[in-house]
């Protein structure tokens, strides 16, 4: 089974995958849907291996990727990530199969558990047993794509019966899973074709491969065939300090709002800084929280600097064990498309 063994599926986008300096681009809001499609087309023309669209608040990711599929021909297209809580699991399977068909077999389904602080208040959905929910979701999606039917009774999901009324182009389309903590990383080694990390350091690649090996060993899989990807926040500026300063609000929000990300950054060696930032954030003191975010914290978890410095840092991530770096600019407002375009051009692998 190509996907289960980690072998890359045969499709047209493999031509792009042969580029030695493989690089992905991620969009998590800012540009509107039409602008995202234009940016992905630009990325394809400049040799990017793949483009990834988040869920969040930036528009429907599968609809945007369907639009990208119709405007491109070689670039891989993925979700980073699609939450296993806010859509029904058969709906995710149908959406994935749809984009894969429209793209000629270039789609990667990136799944994740998201965060309780988002799922419950923003969507009004119960959040429990995220690891179990991810396992069961992957099982159901694969069953549906492979057989056309899903019957499943689990701890977090029960499907009495769902049948698919069209034949998927690739019943074994690749499924990647997001992980932050070691336990989920090991689960990725058991069930996923790739892992999606975020805000990695130059030490993360080697560490995560140990966890993937543990999980893969339980499932009798080859951990070397599980692709390691990471979303890497990036800011390109005329000088390094300008780029660092532009990243501070984003990292402040990650540390202040998301408990799981806060612990991840603390584990990188920034326990005092994250605790202070979180305390200020909880009081509504945004400026105070930002003052707790040091240049060292940003530099350890992001790509910042001039174009040359950013390209060097991307290469350092490749050398550290990240198979596919995925640069993730951040911008909001009417100039967001221009910001994304500048980063895409500055870091182009071609």
C-alpha positions as CSV (number, residue, x, y, z in Angstrom):
1,X,0.0,0.0,0.0
2,X,1.8,3.1,-1.2
3,X,0.4,5.6,1.3
4,X,0.7,3.3,4.3
5,X,4.3,2.4,3.6
6,X,5.2,6.1,3.2
7,X,5.9,5.7,-0.6
8,X,5.0,9.0,-2.4
9,X,1.9,8.6,-4.6
10,X,2.4,8.9,-8.3
11,X,1.0,12.2,-9.7
12,X,2.0,15.1,-11.8
13,X,3.3,17.1,-8.9
14,X,6.2,14.7,-8.4
15,X,8.0,16.7,-11.1
16,X,8.2,19.6,-8.7
17,X,9.1,17.3,-5.8
18,X,12.4,16.5,-7.6
19,X,13.7,20.0,-6.9
20,X,16.6,19.5,-4.5
21,X,15.9,22.5,-2.5
22,X,12.2,21.7,-1.8
23,X,10.2,24.4,-0.1
24,X,6.6,24.9,0.8
25,X,4.5,28.1,1.3
26,X,1.7,28.3,3.8
27,X,-1.2,30.8,4.0
28,X,-3.1,31.2,7.3
29,X,-5.2,34.3,6.5
30,X,-4.6,37.8,5.4
31,X,-5.0,37.6,1.6
32,X,-8.5,37.0,0.4
33,X,-9.3,33.7,-1.4
34,X,-8.8,35.1,-4.9
35,X,-5.5,36.5,-3.8
36,X,-4.3,33.2,-2.3
37,X,-5.0,31.5,-5.6
38,X,-2.8,34.1,-7.3
39,X,-0.1,33.7,-4.7
40,X,-0.1,29.9,-5.2
41,X,0.2,30.3,-8.9
42,X,3.2,32.6,-8.4
43,X,4.8,30.1,-6.0
44,X,4.4,27.3,-8.6
45,X,6.1,29.5,-11.3
46,X,9.0,30.0,-8.9
47,X,9.6,26.3,-8.1
48,X,7.9,25.8,-4.8
49,X,7.1,22.2,-4.0
50,X,3.8,22.7,-2.3
51,X,1.3,25.3,-1.0
52,X,-0.7,24.8,2.3
53,X,-3.8,26.6,3.4
54,X,-4.9,26.8,7.1
55,X,-8.4,26.6,8.4
56,X,-8.8,29.3,11.1
57,X,-10.6,32.4,10.0
58,X,-9.1,32.9,6.5
59,X,-11.8,31.4,4.3
60,X,-12.8,27.8,3.6
61,X,-9.5,25.9,3.0
62,X,-10.9,23.2,0.6
63,X,-12.7,25.8,-1.5
64,X,-9.5,27.9,-1.8
65,X,-7.4,24.8,-2.7
66,X,-10.0,23.8,-5.3
67,X,-9.5,27.2,-6.9
68,X,-5.7,26.7,-6.7
69,X,-6.0,23.3,-8.3
70,X,-7.7,24.9,-11.4
71,X,-5.0,27.5,-11.8
72,X,-2.0,25.3,-11.3
73,X,-0.6,22.0,-12.7
74,X,2.4,20.9,-10.7
75,X,2.5,22.3,-7.2
76,X,1.4,20.1,-4.4
77,X,-1.7,21.4,-2.4
78,X,-2.3,20.6,1.2
79,X,-4.3,21.6,4.3
80,X,-2.2,22.7,7.3
81,X,-4.3,21.8,9.1
82,X,-7.9,20.7,8.8
83,X,-9.4,20.2,12.3
84,X,-10.9,16.8,13.1
85,X,-13.4,18.5,15.3
86,X,-15.1,21.2,13.3
87,X,-16.2,19.2,10.3
88,X,-17.7,15.7,10.2
89,X,-15.2,13.1,9.3
90,X,-17.0,11.9,6.1
91,X,-17.2,15.6,5.0
92,X,-13.4,15.9,5.4
93,X,-13.0,12.7,3.3
94,X,-15.2,14.0,0.6
95,X,-13.5,17.4,0.5
96,X,-10.1,15.8,0.3
97,X,-11.1,13.5,-2.5
98,X,-12.7,16.4,-4.4
99,X,-9.5,18.6,-4.3
100,X,-7.4,15.6,-5.1
101,X,-9.5,14.9,-8.2
102,X,-9.6,18.5,-9.4
103,X,-5.8,18.8,-8.9
104,X,-5.0,15.6,-10.8
105,X,-3.7,13.8,-7.7
106,X,-1.6,16.6,-6.0
107,X,-3.5,16.9,-2.7
108,X,-2.2,16.1,0.8
109,X,-4.7,16.0,3.6
110,X,-3.1,17.6,6.7
111,X,-5.1,16.8,9.8
112,X,-4.8,18.0,13.4
113,X,-6.7,18.2,16.7
114,X,-6.6,22.0,16.8
115,X,-7.0,23.5,20.3
116,X,-9.7,23.4,22.9
117,X,-9.5,27.2,23.3
118,X,-10.6,27.5,19.6
119,X,-12.8,24.5,19.0
120,X,-15.2,25.0,22.0
121,X,-15.8,28.8,22.0
122,X,-15.5,29.4,18.3
123,X,-17.4,26.5,17.0
124,X,-19.5,25.3,19.9
125,X,-18.2,21.8,19.6
126,X,-17.1,19.4,22.4
127,X,-13.4,18.8,22.6
128,X,-12.2,15.6,24.2
129,X,-9.5,12.9,23.6
130,X,-7.7,14.6,20.8
131,X,-5.3,11.7,20.1
132,X,-8.2,9.2,20.0
133,X,-10.1,11.6,17.8
134,X,-7.2,11.9,15.3
135,X,-6.7,8.1,15.2
136,X,-10.4,7.4,14.6
137,X,-10.6,10.1,12.0
138,X,-7.7,8.7,10.0
139,X,-9.2,5.2,10.1
140,X,-12.6,6.4,8.9
141,X,-11.2,8.6,6.1
142,X,-9.0,5.8,4.8
143,X,-11.9,3.3,5.0
144,X,-14.2,5.6,3.1
145,X,-11.6,6.5,0.4
146,X,-10.5,2.9,-0.1
147,X,-13.9,1.1,0.0
148,X,-16.5,3.8,-0.7
149,X,-18.2,3.0,2.6
150,X,-17.7,3.8,6.2
151,X,-19.0,1.9,9.2
152,X,-17.3,2.8,12.5
153,X,-18.1,2.7,16.2
154,X,-15.4,4.4,18.3
155,X,-14.8,6.4,21.4
156,X,-15.1,9.8,19.8
157,X,-16.8,9.1,16.4
158,X,-19.6,6.8,15.4
159,X,-20.6,6.4,11.8
160,X,-23.6,4.1,11.3
161,X,-23.3,4.2,7.5
162,X,-21.8,6.5,4.9
163,X,-21.3,5.7,1.3
164,X,-19.4,7.7,-1.2
165,X,-21.1,8.3,-4.6
166,X,-18.0,8.8,-6.7
167,X,-14.7,6.9,-7.0
168,X,-11.8,8.9,-5.6
169,X,-8.9,9.4,-8.0
170,X,-6.5,8.1,-5.3
171,X,-8.0,6.0,-2.6
172,X,-4.6,6.1,-0.9
173,X,-4.0,9.9,-1.0
174,X,-1.4,10.9,1.6
175,X,-2.5,11.9,5.1
176,X,-0.2,14.0,7.2
177,X,-0.9,14.8,10.9
178,X,0.1,17.7,13.1
179,X,1.9,17.3,16.4
180,X,3.3,19.5,19.1
181,X,3.9,17.1,22.0
182,X,6.0,13.9,21.9
183,X,3.0,11.5,22.4
184,X,1.2,12.9,19.3
185,X,4.5,12.7,17.4
186,X,4.8,9.0,18.1
187,X,1.1,8.6,17.0
188,X,2.1,10.2,13.7
189,X,4.7,7.5,13.3
190,X,2.0,4.9,13.6
191,X,-0.7,6.3,11.3
192,X,0.5,9.2,9.1
193,X,2.4,9.5,5.9
194,X,4.0,12.7,7.2
195,X,4.1,15.0,10.2
196,X,3.4,18.7,10.3
197,X,5.3,20.6,13.0
198,X,5.2,24.3,13.8
199,X,7.7,26.8,15.1
200,X,10.4,24.3,15.1
201,X,14.0,25.0,16.3
202,X,17.1,23.6,14.6
203,X,17.0,20.8,17.2
204,X,13.4,19.7,16.5
205,X,14.1,17.6,13.4
206,X,16.4,15.1,15.1
207,X,14.2,14.9,18.2
208,X,10.9,14.3,16.3
209,X,12.5,11.5,14.3
210,X,13.1,9.6,17.5
211,X,9.4,9.9,18.4
212,X,8.4,8.9,14.8
213,X,10.6,5.8,15.1
214,X,8.9,4.8,18.3
215,X,5.5,5.0,16.8
216,X,6.5,3.5,13.4
217,X,8.1,0.5,15.3
218,X,4.8,-0.3,16.9
219,X,3.1,-0.4,13.5
220,X,5.9,-2.2,11.7
221,X,6.5,0.9,9.5
222,X,9.7,2.4,8.1
223,X,10.1,5.8,9.9
224,X,12.4,7.0,7.2
225,X,9.5,7.1,4.8
226,X,7.5,9.5,7.0
227,X,8.0,13.0,5.7
228,X,8.9,15.6,8.3
229,X,7.5,19.1,7.5
230,X,7.4,22.2,9.6
231,X,5.5,25.4,9.4
232,X,8.1,28.1,9.9
233,X,7.0,31.7,10.6
234,X,9.0,34.1,8.4
235,X,9.6,37.8,8.1
236,X,11.8,39.3,5.5
237,X,13.0,42.8,6.1
238,X,15.6,45.3,5.0
239,X,17.5,44.5,8.2
240,X,17.4,41.8,10.8
241,X,16.0,44.0,13.7
242,X,13.1,45.2,11.6
243,X,12.2,41.5,10.8
244,X,12.5,40.5,14.4
245,X,10.2,43.3,15.6
246,X,7.6,42.4,13.1
247,X,7.4,38.8,14.5
248,X,6.9,39.8,18.1
249,X,3.1,40.2,18.1
250,X,2.5,36.8,16.5
251,X,4.7,34.9,19.0
252,X,3.1,36.9,21.8
253,X,-0.3,35.6,20.8
254,X,0.9,32.0,20.4
255,X,2.4,32.1,23.9
256,X,-0.4,34.0,25.5
257,X,-3.4,32.2,24.0
258,X,-2.5,28.6,23.3
259,X,-1.5,26.5,26.3
260,X,0.1,23.8,24.1
261,X,2.2,26.2,22.2
262,X,3.2,28.0,25.4
263,X,4.6,24.8,26.8
264,X,6.4,24.0,23.5
265,X,8.2,27.3,23.6
266,X,8.9,26.9,27.3
267,X,10.4,23.5,26.6
268,X,12.8,25.2,24.2
269,X,14.5,26.8,27.2
270,X,12.3,29.9,27.6
271,X,10.3,29.0,30.8
272,X,10.6,32.4,32.5
273,X,9.9,34.4,29.4
274,X,6.8,32.4,28.5
275,X,5.4,32.5,32.0
276,X,5.8,36.3,32.2
277,X,4.3,36.8,28.8
278,X,1.3,34.6,29.6
279,X,0.7,36.4,32.8
280,X,0.7,39.8,31.1
281,X,-1.5,38.5,28.3
282,X,-4.1,37.1,30.7
283,X,-4.4,40.6,32.3
284,X,-5.0,42.2,28.8
285,X,-1.5,43.8,28.9
286,X,-0.5,43.2,25.2
287,X,2.4,45.6,25.3
288,X,3.7,44.1,28.5
289,X,3.4,40.6,27.0
290,X,5.3,41.7,23.9
291,X,8.1,43.0,26.0
292,X,8.6,39.5,27.5
293,X,9.2,38.1,24.0
294,X,12.9,38.3,23.4
295,X,14.8,38.4,20.2
296,X,16.3,35.0,21.2
297,X,12.8,33.4,21.4
298,X,11.9,34.7,17.9
299,X,15.2,33.7,16.4
300,X,14.9,30.2,17.8
301,X,11.5,29.5,16.4
302,X,11.3,31.5,13.1
303,X,13.1,32.7,10.0
304,X,13.9,36.4,10.2
305,X,16.2,38.8,8.4
306,X,17.2,39.9,5.0
307,X,16.5,37.7,2.0
308,X,20.0,36.2,2.1
309,X,19.7,35.6,5.9
310,X,16.3,33.9,5.4
311,X,17.5,31.7,2.6
312,X,20.5,30.6,4.8
313,X,18.1,29.8,7.7
314,X,15.8,27.8,5.5
315,X,18.8,25.7,4.4
316,X,19.8,25.3,8.0
317,X,16.4,23.8,8.8
318,X,16.8,21.4,5.9
319,X,20.2,20.3,7.2
320,X,18.7,19.9,10.7
321,X,16.3,17.1,9.6
322,X,13.2,19.0,8.4
323,X,12.5,17.3,5.0
324,X,10.2,20.0,3.8
325,X,10.4,23.5,5.4
326,X,7.1,25.4,4.9
327,X,7.6,29.1,5.2
328,X,4.6,30.9,6.8
329,X,4.4,34.7,6.4
330,X,2.0,36.6,8.5
331,X,0.1,39.7,7.3
332,X,-3.3,41.3,7.8
333,X,-5.0,44.1,6.0
334,X,-5.1,45.4,2.5
335,X,-1.3,45.1,2.0
336,X,-1.2,41.4,3.0
337,X,-1.0,40.1,-0.5
338,X,2.0,42.3,-1.2
339,X,3.8,41.0,1.9
340,X,3.2,37.4,0.9
341,X,4.4,38.0,-2.6
342,X,7.6,39.7,-1.4
343,X,8.4,36.7,0.8
344,X,7.6,34.2,-1.9
345,X,9.9,36.0,-4.4
346,X,12.7,36.5,-1.8
347,X,12.9,32.9,-0.8
348,X,12.1,31.2,-4.1
349,X,13.9,27.8,-4.4
350,X,14.2,27.9,-8.2
